[in-house]
Amino acid sequence: MGAHSRKCDWCGCGTPIVRDLQPVNTDYQYWCVECARALIIKGDPIEVYRELEGEPIYGRLLDEHCALKRFYSFASA
C-alpha cells in the first residue's frame, strides 16, 4: 500500500505527510499535517523521519513550531 492511499495512523482521516522511521509504537508511523504539528507543539516531535509529499512540509513545521532545536534526520528513499 503506497503512502498516497494511507491515512494518518493517529486521526485516521488525514493524508500522511511524514513517516516516523523510529516509532515508539509501530501502530503510529504515518502522520498528517495536523497531527504532526500537534506532536511538535506538544514537545514530542518525530526525530527520524521521511517526508512523503516531496515537499519539506514537516521540516517547515519543525522550523515554525519547535523552540528547542534537536538533531533531526531526514531519511531519503
N, C-alpha and C positions, 0 to 999 in steps of 0.2 A: 504494500500500500504506500503510495507516494505521499509526501508531505502536503501536496495540494488537496488531497482527498481526506486528510486527517482533520480532526477537531482538537481544540485545546483540551489537554488532559484535566485541567482544573475546573473550568466552567462548562466544558462540553459543547460549547456552541461557537466559539470564536475560531478563526483560521489561524493556525500557528505561524509565528514569525521567527521563532527561535527554538532550538532544541538544546536541552541540558545534557551535556555529554558525560557528566559525573553526577547523576541524580542520587539523592539520598534514598528516594523511593522510586523504583523503576516504573511505577504506575503514573508518575508525573514527569514526563520528559519533554513534552511539547507544550508551548505556552503562546497564547495570543497576546497581542499588544497590551490590552487592558490588564490581564493577569500578570504579565511580565513587569509592567510599570508598578503594579501593586507590590510585587516582590521587592523591587528596588526601593520603593518608598518605605516599606516595612523594615528594610535593612538586611534583607536576605537575598541579594542578587545572585544570578547564575554566574559562576566564575569561569567555567569552561563550557563554551557554547559554540553552536554553529548557526549562523544566520540562514534562514530558509528562503527568504524572498529575493536574494541577490543584492538588496539594498542594506546598508548598515543600520537598520531600524533599531535593533537592540543596543548597538553601540551608541547611537544618539540618545536613547533613553538613559543609558548609564551616564553620559556626559551631562544631561539635563538634570537628573534627579539624584545622583549618587554624590553625597557630600564627602564621604571618605573614599578616596581612590584606593583600590586594591590592584593586584596584578591579575588582569583578566587575560584569558587565552581565547583567541579566535581560531577555530579549527577549520581548515579548508578541506574541501571534499577530496 
